[in-house]
Amino acid sequence: MTKIKKAIFWDRDGVINKVIIRNDRLSSPWTMEEFVFESRAKGILQESKRLGFLNIIFTNQPDIKRGFMKKELMEKMNRRVLSTLAVDAIKFCPHDDSDNCLCRKPKPGMILEAANEWAIDLKSSYVIGDSHKDIEAGKSAGCKTILIRRNYNKDFKDSDFLINDIKEAVEIIKKHE
């Protein structure tokens, strides 16, 4: 009998690492120096692994297409994540809105691709993010959704759960398992 795999799909910028504010707008890090993990990320990801979840990061990275960041730098950031945190896989979309690809959130393409690769039961899985795009992708894929409240998303409330800090995510998951 095959054991059901369940996953937590983590947004990257603003959840796993600190978001950058550039010209009064949210931005991804463009340098390794800007790529700083959130202080609780390492422990929370380890705890979710102990609960039996795969940890998969899924992230829009349009700055690659826009020319602000090279794909090689993104791959270097991914290597840092994989060597430092309890992460099983990273999915990223290098496209911009105009590309109309299937992987760019709010479309669920990255989640569906990972589910296919890892044989993940999406109904037993969660999406944790800080934007409506994360939550919409999770809902479209059939996952439960957790929104981390930030000053830049306070008007969005359409997730299954709202939290103030990443540490609350694992507590919610424990209660609903």
Secondary structure, 3 states (H helix, E strand, C coil): CCCCEEEEEECCECCCECCEEECCEEECCCCCCCCCECCCHHHHHHHHHHCCEEEEEEEECHHHHCCCCCHHHHHHHHHHHHHHCCCCEEEEECCCHHHCCCCCCCCCHHHHHHHHHHCECHHHCEEEECCHHHHHHHHHHCCEEEEECCCCCCCCCCCCEEECCCHHHHHHHHHHC
